[in-house]
Amino acid sequence: MENVTIKDIVEMTGGVLLCGDENTAVTDICINSKEIKQGDLFVPIIGEKVDAHRFIESALETGAATLTSQHNGVVLSEKPYIRVDNTVVVLQRIGAAIRKRYQIPVIAVTGSVGKTTTREMVTCALSAAKRTFHTEKNLNSQIGVPITLSRMDSNAEIAVLELGISEPGQMDILSKMVKPDMAVVTTIGVAHIEFMKTQEEIRRQKLSVVHYMREGGTLFLNGDDALLRCAVSEEKLTCRTLFYGTEDWCDYYAKDIVYHGSYTTFTCVHGNDETAVLLNTLGKHNVGNCVAALAVANENGIPMKVAAEGFSHFEGQRQQFIHLENKCLLIDDTYNASPDSMKASINVLCDMPCKGRRIAVLGDMFELGENEVEYHREIGEFLLDKPVDEVVVLGELSQNIKQVLEASGSSIKVYTFSDNEEAGLYLVATIRPEDVVLVKASNGMKLSEVVNILKAD
């Protein structure tokens, strides 16, 4: 946070200063008392299990000030307490107020699958020619976005912000804060369908970002996604819209895609402009994400050839390729999972050159609502014609994957284990250096434990 004092925070939030010096400088926002630094404003969030107000005193041993919705009247403290009605709502007010201070272009990235990788790729492409501010880690939520906005700085020439939602109405809150100049929508899947009921409603919620784009803004839609291909007419979009993807009708598209050992080459086409790209990852979905990034860069005045130069060194946060000496090639994709992302990861496994076996270690996918069983069976059906030799399933819902494979008479060997440790030890005992192993599930399945067992000496 640049040039922000407690007086500014009071004005931004509409709160009341109960004690402390209004001229106290604030340099950052913190919601975790264990991570607080000097100069931080502590924002205690009331969660489902824990009310962080109980940590105010310990936070202020280091931090500069705190918000509070549970103190009234005079508070005896040398450090500022600001009384507010709702700490989450006023955190969002702070984010919106700081956003207004900066007139740089802002690109919002959202979608059911691929938004983090796309955000990272857009950042990579823009950084080839511009100082680029961007979302860090997973700060893309109702709490994360205002924290991200609060960290905007005057050195940046352009910003890339990831917007993640799980319930109806949340995109309106985020977009109203961010007010993007451009927006990228990656896919419309079934992640969080438990709360939004249908994919059409998920699309409507994601696309509500356009209502808050600045005048003359541009929307980038994934032309490879069936629900986005028809979004302009069905959602009655009137903003400038460009499609990207792997089909030649798109405004920006990839052709001549070739998958190599651990990287991909392709040509990105826009009109008469063709640019050779070397992308340091695999998967058709990642090619699409990269095309989106090149499109955003080009529309911001950075030639595709310039933007493409950084992708040979690109390393995403999510899907990791790890060469385990004398063991196997491991694809660690344990961060999260939905049906679409799991299919994409299976495709990456199948695209990998492999002299041994292709093994998929798959766990449950969460937040899929009343059709969760069918979505897991769908993964089993998807595997039927794939060159996968072995599938290991973990979790109650993933037993449906096993049932589909076994009932079909597939040649794929299927195993199930009671816990992650048992599965990890099985893999250690059976994998060979020529094998490629994918590990994929929702984060709550903690399949990183399997990865750690494989990585252990």
C-alpha positions as CSV (number, residue, x, y, z in Angstrom):
1,M,0.0,0.0,0.0
2,E,1.4,3.4,-1.1
3,N,0.8,6.6,0.9
4,V,-2.0,5.2,3.1
5,T,-2.7,6.3,6.6
6,I,-5.3,5.3,9.2
7,K,-7.1,8.5,8.3
8,D,-7.4,7.2,4.7
9,I,-8.6,3.8,5.9
10,V,-11.3,5.5,8.0
11,E,-12.4,7.5,5.0
12,M,-12.4,4.4,2.7
13,T,-14.4,2.3,5.1
14,G,-16.7,4.7,6.7
15,G,-15.5,3.4,10.0
16,V,-14.9,5.1,13.4
17,L,-11.5,5.5,14.9
18,L,-11.8,4.3,18.5
19,C,-8.2,5.0,19.5
20,G,-4.7,5.6,18.1
21,D,-3.1,8.1,15.8
22,E,-4.9,8.8,12.5
23,N,-1.5,9.6,10.9
24,T,-0.2,6.1,11.5
25,A,1.1,4.7,8.1
26,V,-0.3,1.4,6.8
27,T,1.8,-0.6,4.4
28,D,-0.1,-3.8,3.8
29,I,-3.2,-5.8,4.8
30,C,-3.1,-9.1,6.7
31,I,-5.9,-11.5,7.7
32,N,-3.6,-14.1,9.4
33,S,-2.2,-13.0,12.7
34,K,0.6,-15.5,12.4
35,E,1.9,-13.8,9.2
36,I,1.5,-10.1,10.3
37,K,4.4,-7.7,9.7
38,Q,5.2,-4.2,10.9
39,G,3.0,-1.7,9.2
40,D,0.2,-4.1,8.5
41,L,-3.5,-3.4,9.0
42,F,-5.0,-6.5,10.6
43,V,-8.5,-7.4,9.2
44,P,-10.1,-10.0,11.5
45,I,-12.5,-12.2,9.4
46,I,-15.4,-14.1,11.1
47,G,-15.2,-17.5,9.5
48,E,-17.4,-20.6,9.9
49,K,-15.2,-22.0,12.6
50,V,-13.0,-19.2,13.9
51,D,-13.6,-15.5,14.6
52,A,-10.3,-13.8,14.1
53,H,-11.2,-11.0,16.5
54,R,-9.8,-13.2,19.2
55,F,-6.3,-12.7,17.7
56,I,-6.3,-8.9,17.6
57,E,-4.1,-8.4,20.6
58,S,-1.5,-10.8,19.4
59,A,-1.6,-9.4,15.9
60,L,-1.0,-5.9,17.2
61,E,2.2,-6.9,19.0
62,T,3.7,-6.5,15.5
63,G,1.1,-4.9,13.3
64,A,0.2,-1.2,13.0
65,A,-3.6,-1.2,13.4
66,T,-6.7,-3.3,13.3
67,L,-10.3,-3.2,12.0
68,T,-12.9,-4.5,14.4
69,S,-16.6,-5.2,14.3
70,Q,-16.8,-6.2,18.0
71,H,-15.5,-3.2,19.9
72,N,-17.5,-0.2,20.9
73,G,-16.7,3.1,22.6
74,V,-13.2,3.8,23.8
75,V,-10.5,1.2,23.5
76,L,-7.3,1.5,25.6
77,S,-4.6,0.9,23.1
78,E,-1.8,3.0,21.6
79,K,-2.5,1.4,18.2
80,P,-5.5,2.3,16.1
81,Y,-8.7,0.3,16.3
82,I,-11.2,1.2,13.6
83,R,-14.8,0.2,14.3
84,V,-16.7,-1.1,11.3
85,D,-19.9,-3.1,10.8
86,N,-18.5,-5.9,8.6
87,T,-14.8,-6.5,8.1
88,V,-15.2,-8.3,4.8
89,V,-17.4,-5.6,3.3
90,V,-15.0,-2.8,4.3
91,L,-12.0,-4.8,3.1
92,Q,-13.7,-4.7,-0.3
93,R,-14.2,-0.9,0.1
94,I,-10.5,-0.5,0.7
95,G,-9.7,-2.5,-2.4
96,A,-12.1,-0.5,-4.5
97,A,-10.8,2.8,-3.2
98,I,-7.2,1.9,-3.9
99,R,-8.1,0.7,-7.4
100,K,-9.4,4.1,-8.2
101,R,-6.0,5.6,-7.5
102,Y,-4.4,3.9,-10.5
103,Q,-5.5,4.5,-14.0
104,I,-3.4,1.7,-15.6
105,P,-5.2,-0.9,-17.8
106,V,-6.5,-3.9,-15.9
107,I,-7.1,-7.3,-17.4
108,A,-9.5,-9.6,-15.4
109,V,-9.2,-13.4,-15.9
110,T,-11.9,-15.7,-14.9
111,G,-13.5,-19.1,-15.8
112,S,-14.2,-22.5,-14.4
113,V,-10.9,-24.1,-15.3
114,G,-7.5,-22.7,-16.2
115,K,-7.9,-19.1,-14.9
116,T,-4.7,-19.3,-12.7
117,T,-2.5,-20.7,-15.6
118,T,-4.1,-18.2,-18.0
119,R,-3.5,-15.3,-15.6
120,E,0.2,-16.4,-15.2
121,M,0.5,-16.7,-19.0
122,V,-1.1,-13.3,-19.6
123,T,1.4,-11.9,-17.0
124,C,4.2,-13.6,-18.8
125,A,3.2,-12.2,-22.2
126,L,2.7,-8.6,-20.9
127,S,5.9,-8.6,-18.9
128,A,7.8,-8.9,-22.2
129,A,7.3,-5.2,-22.7
130,K,5.5,-3.7,-19.7
131,R,5.9,-3.6,-15.9
132,T,3.0,-5.9,-14.9
133,F,1.3,-6.1,-11.6
134,H,-0.6,-9.3,-11.0
135,T,-2.5,-11.5,-8.6
136,E,-0.2,-13.6,-6.5
137,K,-0.8,-17.2,-5.2
138,N,-4.6,-17.8,-4.9
139,L,-5.7,-14.3,-3.9
140,N,-8.7,-14.3,-6.3
141,S,-11.7,-14.5,-3.9
142,Q,-14.0,-12.1,-2.1
143,I,-11.2,-11.6,0.4
144,G,-8.2,-12.2,-1.9
145,V,-9.1,-9.7,-4.6
146,P,-9.3,-6.6,-2.3
147,I,-6.0,-7.6,-0.7
148,T,-4.5,-7.8,-4.2
149,L,-5.9,-4.4,-5.1
150,S,-4.5,-2.9,-2.0
151,R,-1.0,-3.9,-3.2
152,M,-1.2,-2.1,-6.5
153,D,1.8,0.3,-6.9
154,S,2.8,3.2,-9.0
155,N,5.6,1.3,-10.8
156,A,3.1,-0.9,-12.7
157,E,2.1,0.0,-16.3
158,I,-0.6,-2.7,-16.5
159,A,-2.3,-5.2,-14.2
160,V,-3.6,-8.8,-14.5
161,L,-6.1,-9.8,-11.8
162,E,-7.7,-13.3,-11.3
163,L,-11.3,-13.4,-10.3
164,G,-12.6,-16.6,-8.7
165,I,-16.2,-17.2,-7.6
166,S,-18.2,-20.0,-6.1
167,E,-21.7,-18.6,-5.6
168,P,-24.1,-16.3,-7.5
169,G,-23.5,-12.6,-7.1
170,Q,-19.9,-12.8,-6.3
171,M,-18.6,-11.8,-9.7
172,D,-20.6,-8.5,-9.4
173,I,-18.8,-7.7,-6.1
174,L,-15.4,-8.5,-7.6
175,S,-15.9,-6.8,-10.9
176,K,-17.3,-3.7,-9.3
177,M,-14.0,-3.4,-7.3
178,V,-11.7,-4.2,-10.2
179,K,-13.5,-2.3,-13.1
180,P,-11.4,-4.1,-15.8
181,D,-10.5,-2.7,-19.2
182,M,-10.4,-6.2,-20.6
183,A,-11.6,-9.6,-19.4
184,V,-10.7,-13.2,-20.4
185,V,-13.1,-16.0,-19.8
186,T,-11.3,-19.4,-20.1
187,T,-14.0,-22.1,-19.8
188,I,-17.5,-22.8,-18.5
189,G,-17.3,-26.1,-16.6
190,V,-19.1,-27.6,-13.6
191,A,-16.9,-26.5,-10.8
192,H,-19.2,-25.0,-8.1
193,I,-22.3,-26.3,-9.9
194,E,-23.5,-27.3,-6.5
195,F,-24.2,-23.6,-5.8
196,M,-25.0,-22.4,-9.3
197,K,-27.1,-25.4,-10.5
198,T,-26.5,-25.2,-14.2
199,Q,-23.6,-24.5,-16.6
200,E,-25.7,-21.8,-18.3
201,E,-26.0,-20.1,-14.9
202,I,-22.3,-20.5,-14.3
203,R,-21.7,-18.8,-17.7
204,R,-24.1,-16.0,-16.9
205,Q,-22.4,-15.4,-13.6
206,K,-18.9,-15.4,-15.1
207,L,-19.9,-13.1,-17.9
208,S,-21.4,-10.6,-15.6
209,V,-17.8,-9.2,-15.5
210,V,-18.7,-7.3,-18.7
211,H,-21.2,-5.1,-16.9
212,Y,-18.3,-3.5,-15.0
213,M,-15.8,-3.2,-17.8
214,R,-14.8,0.3,-18.7
215,E,-16.2,1.9,-21.9
216,G,-14.6,0.4,-25.0
217,G,-13.4,-2.7,-23.1
218,T,-12.6,-6.0,-24.8
219,L,-13.8,-9.5,-23.9
220,F,-11.7,-12.5,-24.8
221,L,-13.7,-15.8,-25.0
222,N,-12.3,-19.3,-25.5
223,G,-13.6,-20.5,-28.8
224,D,-12.9,-24.1,-28.0
225,D,-15.5,-24.0,-25.3
226,A,-19.0,-24.9,-26.5
227,L,-20.8,-22.7,-24.1
228,L,-18.7,-19.7,-24.8
229,R,-18.9,-20.1,-28.6
230,C,-22.5,-19.1,-28.5
231,A,-22.3,-16.7,-25.6
232,V,-22.4,-13.5,-27.6
233,S,-25.9,-14.2,-28.9
234,E,-27.3,-16.2,-26.0
235,E,-26.1,-13.7,-23.4
236,K,-26.8,-10.7,-25.7
237,L,-23.2,-9.3,-25.3
238,T,-22.7,-5.9,-26.8
239,C,-19.1,-5.3,-25.9
240,R,-16.2,-5.9,-28.3
241,T,-15.5,-9.6,-28.2
242,L,-12.6,-11.6,-29.6
243,F,-12.3,-15.4,-29.7
244,Y,-9.2,-17.4,-29.1
245,G,-8.5,-21.1,-29.4
246,T,-7.3,-23.9,-31.6
247,E,-9.9,-23.6,-34.4
248,D,-9.2,-21.4,-37.5
249,W,-12.4,-19.4,-37.2
250,C,-11.1,-17.7,-34.0
251,D,-9.7,-14.2,-34.1
252,Y,-6.5,-15.7,-32.6
253,Y,-5.8,-19.4,-33.0
254,A,-3.1,-22.0,-32.8
255,K,-2.1,-24.3,-35.7
256,D,0.7,-26.8,-36.3
257,I,0.6,-28.0,-32.6
258,V,3.4,-30.5,-31.8
259,Y,3.9,-32.1,-28.4
260,H,7.5,-32.8,-27.5
261,G,9.1,-34.5,-24.4
262,S,8.0,-31.8,-21.9
263,Y,7.2,-28.8,-24.2
264,T,4.9,-27.8,-27.0
265,T,5.5,-25.9,-30.3
266,F,2.8,-24.2,-32.3
267,T,2.1,-21.2,-34.5
268,C,-0.2,-18.5,-33.3
269,V,-2.2,-16.8,-36.1
270,H,-4.0,-13.5,-36.1
271,G,-5.0,-12.3,-39.5
272,N,-1.9,-12.3,-41.6
273,D,0.4,-12.3,-38.5
274,E,1.9,-15.7,-37.7
275,T,4.2,-16.3,-34.7
276,A,6.1,-19.4,-33.8
277,V,5.8,-20.3,-30.1
278,L,7.7,-22.7,-27.8
279,L,5.7,-23.3,-24.7
280,N,7.4,-25.0,-21.8
281,T,4.4,-27.2,-20.9
282,L,2.0,-29.7,-22.5
283,G,-1.7,-30.0,-23.2
284,K,-4.1,-28.6,-25.8
285,H,-5.8,-26.6,-23.0
286,N,-2.4,-24.9,-22.2
287,V,-2.0,-24.0,-25.9
288,G,-5.4,-22.3,-25.7
289,N,-4.4,-20.5,-22.6
290,C,-1.2,-19.3,-24.3
291,V,-3.1,-18.0,-27.3
292,A,-5.3,-16.0,-24.9
293,A,-2.2,-14.5,-23.4
294,L,-0.7,-13.6,-26.8
295,A,-4.1,-12.1,-27.8
296,V,-4.2,-9.9,-24.7
297,A,-0.6,-8.8,-25.3
298,N,-1.2,-7.9,-29.0
299,E,-4.4,-6.0,-28.1
300,N,-2.3,-4.0,-25.6
301,G,0.3,-3.0,-28.3
302,I,2.8,-5.8,-27.7
303,P,3.6,-7.8,-30.9
304,M,2.9,-11.5,-30.5
305,K,6.5,-12.2,-31.5
306,V,7.8,-10.1,-28.6
307,A,5.3,-11.6,-26.2
308,A,6.0,-15.2,-27.2
309,E,9.7,-15.0,-26.4
310,G,9.2,-15.6,-22.6
311,F,7.1,-18.8,-22.9
312,S,10.0,-21.1,-23.4
313,H,10.8,-20.3,-19.7
314,F,7.2,-20.3,-18.5
315,E,6.5,-22.4,-15.4
316,G,3.0,-22.5,-14.0
317,Q,2.1,-22.9,-10.4
318,R,-0.3,-25.8,-10.8
319,Q,0.7,-28.6,-13.0
320,Q,4.3,-29.6,-12.3
321,F,6.5,-32.0,-14.3
322,I,9.0,-33.7,-11.9
323,H,11.7,-36.1,-13.1
324,L,12.2,-38.5,-10.2
325,E,15.6,-40.1,-10.8
326,N,15.3,-43.9,-11.1
327,K,11.6,-43.8,-10.4
328,C,9.4,-42.1,-13.0
329,L,8.2,-38.9,-14.6
330,L,5.7,-37.4,-12.2
331,I,2.9,-35.0,-13.2
332,D,1.9,-33.3,-10.0
333,D,-1.6,-31.8,-10.5
334,T,-2.9,-32.1,-7.0
335,Y,-3.9,-28.5,-6.4
336,N,-7.5,-29.0,-7.4
337,A,-9.8,-30.8,-9.8
338,S,-13.1,-30.6,-11.7
339,P,-14.3,-32.9,-14.5
340,D,-12.9,-30.6,-17.2
341,S,-9.5,-30.1,-15.6
342,M,-9.2,-33.8,-14.9
343,K,-9.9,-34.7,-18.5
344,A,-7.3,-32.1,-19.6
345,S,-4.8,-33.6,-17.2
346,I,-5.5,-37.1,-18.5
347,N,-4.9,-35.7,-22.1
348,V,-1.6,-34.3,-21.0
349,L,-0.6,-37.8,-19.6
350,C,-1.6,-39.4,-22.9
351,D,0.3,-36.8,-24.9
352,M,3.6,-37.4,-23.0
353,P,6.1,-39.6,-24.8
354,C,6.3,-42.8,-22.8
355,K,8.4,-46.0,-23.1
356,G,6.8,-47.5,-20.0
357,R,3.3,-47.3,-18.5
358,R,1.0,-44.4,-18.2
359,I,-0.5,-44.4,-14.7
360,A,-3.3,-42.1,-13.5
361,V,-3.8,-41.7,-9.8
362,L,-7.2,-40.0,-9.4
363,G,-9.1,-38.9,-6.4
364,D,-12.5,-37.4,-5.6
365,M,-13.7,-34.1,-7.2
366,F,-15.7,-31.9,-4.8
367,E,-18.5,-29.3,-5.0
368,L,-20.2,-31.0,-8.0
369,G,-23.7,-31.1,-6.4
370,E,-26.4,-33.7,-6.9
371,N,-24.8,-35.1,-10.1
372,E,-21.4,-35.8,-8.5
373,V,-21.6,-39.6,-9.1
374,E,-22.4,-39.1,-12.8
375,Y,-19.5,-36.7,-13.2
376,H,-17.1,-39.3,-11.8
377,R,-18.5,-42.0,-14.0
378,E,-17.9,-39.6,-16.9
379,I,-14.2,-39.7,-16.1
380,G,-14.3,-43.4,-16.3
381,E,-16.0,-43.3,-19.7
382,F,-13.4,-40.7,-20.9
383,L,-10.6,-43.0,-20.0
384,L,-12.0,-45.9,-22.1
385,D,-10.3,-45.0,-25.3
386,K,-7.2,-43.4,-23.8
387,P,-3.7,-45.0,-23.9
388,V,-3.6,-45.3,-20.1
389,D,-2.2,-48.6,-18.6
390,E,-3.2,-48.3,-15.0
391,V,-5.6,-46.2,-12.8
392,V,-5.3,-45.9,-9.1
393,V,-8.5,-44.4,-7.5
394,L,-8.7,-42.9,-4.0
395,G,-11.9,-41.8,-2.3
396,E,-15.5,-42.9,-2.2
397,L,-16.7,-41.0,-5.3
398,S,-13.8,-42.1,-7.4
399,Q,-15.0,-45.7,-7.0
400,N,-17.4,-44.8,-9.8
401,I,-14.4,-44.4,-12.1
402,K,-13.3,-47.9,-11.2
403,Q,-16.8,-49.3,-11.7
404,V,-17.1,-47.9,-15.2
405,L,-13.7,-49.2,-16.3
406,E,-14.3,-52.7,-14.8
407,A,-17.8,-53.0,-16.2
408,S,-16.6,-52.1,-19.7
409,G,-14.0,-54.9,-19.9
410,S,-11.3,-52.3,-20.4
411,S,-7.7,-53.5,-20.5
412,I,-6.8,-50.7,-18.1
413,K,-5.8,-52.1,-14.7
414,V,-7.6,-50.5,-11.8
415,Y,-6.6,-50.4,-8.2
416,T,-8.0,-48.8,-5.1
417,F,-6.5,-48.1,-1.7
418,S,-7.9,-47.1,1.7
419,D,-5.6,-44.1,2.1
420,N,-2.9,-42.0,0.5
421,E,0.0,-43.6,2.3
422,E,-1.0,-47.1,1.1
423,A,-1.3,-45.8,-2.5
424,G,2.0,-44.0,-2.3
425,L,3.8,-47.1,-1.0
426,Y,2.2,-49.2,-3.7
427,L,3.5,-46.9,-6.4
428,V,7.0,-46.7,-4.9
429,A,7.1,-50.5,-5.0
430,T,5.8,-50.9,-8.6
431,I,6.8,-47.8,-10.7
432,R,9.7,-48.0,-13.2
433,P,11.9,-45.2,-14.6
434,E,10.1,-45.4,-18.0
435,D,6.7,-44.8,-16.5
436,V,4.7,-41.5,-16.4
437,V,2.5,-41.0,-13.4
438,L,-0.3,-38.4,-13.1
439,V,-1.6,-37.5,-9.7
440,K,-4.9,-35.5,-9.7
441,A,-7.8,-34.7,-7.3
442,S,-9.5,-32.0,-5.5
443,N,-7.3,-30.3,-2.9
444,G,-9.3,-31.7,-0.1
445,M,-8.2,-35.2,-1.0
446,K,-4.6,-34.3,0.0
447,L,-3.0,-36.3,-2.8
448,S,0.1,-34.2,-2.3
449,E,0.8,-36.8,0.3
450,V,1.1,-39.4,-2.5
451,V,3.5,-37.0,-4.3
452,N,5.6,-36.5,-1.2
453,I,6.0,-40.3,-0.8
454,L,7.1,-40.6,-4.4
455,K,9.5,-37.7,-4.1
456,A,11.1,-39.1,-0.8
457,D,14.5,-40.6,-1.1
